[in-house]
Amino acid sequence: MTQRTDEDGGLTGRVALVTGAGKGIGAATAVQLAAAGARVALAARTDGDLAKIAAFIHESGGEALPVRCDVTDEAAVDNLFREVGDRLGPVDVLVNNAGQALAGPFHEQATADWRRVLDANLVSTLLCARAALRDMRPRGRGVIVNVASVSGVAGVEKLPGLCVYAAAKAGVIAFSEALAAEARPHGVRVLCVSPGAVKTDGLRAVAPPELVEKAMTPGRVAGVIAFLCGDVASAVTGSNVVVWGPPAAAAAPPT
């Protein structure tokens, strides 16, 4: 057996919190972080999904703490970080993966629906990042990875009907770049990952079947996120990493 070293990722014993961890990219990321030695807190709105992923991690020899949370609610986010701190310790790694899409002609959409999408994708990222920095800044270390989308990347062809989602994800990318500059002097790295098409329930709800068939697995994206969270990527901050590869098979948790 090969002994784990910092060069293997530097995640052993670190406390990692993943939002939107009940399925898809979030679930796959939680599994990969746990496999790398992190003590992982799983946040999502559905108890059943959280229980399934936590059980998968435990059966694989990892440590997982499922916490039901609506990360668009400020008080709920504060309670989430308090519970994780009490049970696992202060957060070393935050993966902001929670999000929601809204599909349909822009001119037909209600303002309340726009706000729901902005809250789910952008406001949740702001709330969790602020809470994480309260743990990270005093200790002079930490990593925040915000999951955006190629829908928010300038110059990439967009799917029709996703205007508000694209605006929200562009906001996540810009926020990540700005926060990286602010957090760097305090030893905290901030990065953004923008996946292309990924086989998730969210994609199936808004994309044609032929696009879903060609999409990546969540595990492909999770591998990049896990790498960025580790010490092997300690020289990387402020970057938006576009992940858009072929749909090769990859290990993933049950979703």
Secondary structure by P-SEA (a helix, b strand, c coil): cccccccccccccbbbbbccccccaaaaaaaaaaaaccbbbbbcccaaaaaaaaaaaaaacbbbbbbbcccccaaaaaaaaaaaaaccccccbbbcccccccccccccccaaaaaaaaaaccaaaaaaaaaaaaaccccccbbbbbbbccccccccccccccaaaaaaaaaaaaaaaaaaaaaccccbbbbbbbbcccccccccccccaaaaaacccaaaaaaaaaaaaccccccccccbbbbbbcccbbbbccc
